[in-house]
Amino acid sequence: MLFGGVRYNLYLYSMVTRFITYIENRIKYNNNSSVMSLTRRERKVLAMFCLNYCIDTLGQPKKNVPKVSVVKATKEYYGEYSSEHGKIFIYYNICESVGQFISTFIHEYTHHTQNLKKYEKLLSTVGYSDHPQEIEANEMAKLYKQKCLELFRKSL
């Protein structure tokens, strides 16, 4: 009988397995980890977690909950929000890191909660970097990214 028998060995094995999984997830889902190394399913799980986090933290939008699409980009930016379709697009091959993925998601979700009727007119007047709705979306992403990442890792 080694160290208390079979039950103890199973318990010890279970604890070690959970600890290894915890360490692997901390490595796999840290701020700078590659989104490209995640499976399609893992990217979808991350996106759905971000959506639920945004709803809980930033509030349920008056509009419907946005649809989410995590796709390989043909464009040169991290993501976009289509107000016409009520859809958030995250371009995982452009985001590169898990932190950038989460930041982009929060940014685009913020656009979903905004009134974008005058967005284009204001964009042509002040430009992208001085656009108040872009500034707000960037601030929300900066404010909430780390907490979302930490909660995601705890949820695994």
Secondary structure, DSSP 8 states (H G I E B T S, - for coil): --TT-HHHHHHHHHHHHHHHHHHHHHHHTSTT-BSTTS-HHHHHHHHHHHHHHHHHHH---SS---EEEEE--SSSSSEEEETTTTEEEEEHHHH-BHHHHHHHHHHHHHHHHS--TTHHHHHHHH-STT-HHHHHHHHHHHHHHHHHHHHHHHH-
